[in-house]
Amino acid sequence: MSELKSLRALIRPPEEVSRQMIDAYRSEMQEAMKLKAELDSIYQAINQTKHEIATLHVSGFQGKQMTRVTHELDAIVSGTELATEGILTAAEAIDQIASHLSAKLKSQQDRGAIDDVQQKIITIFEHCNFQDLTGQRITKVVNTLKFIEERIVKMMDIWGGLDSFKDVDIDAIAEATGDAALVNGPKIDGDSGHASQDDIDALFN
């Protein structure tokens, strides 16, 4: 008799079993919904990342703005080099003239003035070292840009290469409007649409 009571105690009513199954199902559904929400967030983050990478690659590193930046940096290097050479040439000429004058002057005061001029010329020579420093710093900037571009290409390779980004919408860089669209300088070698100095002089004639 006691064994029968124990057996009945182990057997739960169908209503209780159904309720427990429903509760377990609801709990699993809630966990599944949480997991789906997390996966949706990851999916959106991946798509947004691909969008930003594609925009940076196409509109940035492959776009005309980045090409322009590269040419501008090259122009800075060549421009400072030419300017430095001109300054040094002029300073050397002044130093030679000062040496000739010093040999002809008899007054100690006048010779002292020439010495002051030559000291200033030495100062000019020393400060012209900025050209080397400028070139080194610009090289670092260019190398950093190349490093970033290489990392972006590698990230694109992780997602299947450039072909996997063909269908990704990208943000176009806004075109300049109004007065900003009229400002195209400083001119770089090969640029078109810029007025020459002769054109400007002709306006005043």
Summary of the structure (lengths in Angstrom):
residues: 205
radius of gyration: 37.7
end to end distance: 127.1
largest distance: 141.4
contacts: 429
relative contact order: 0.08
helix: 79%
strand: 0%
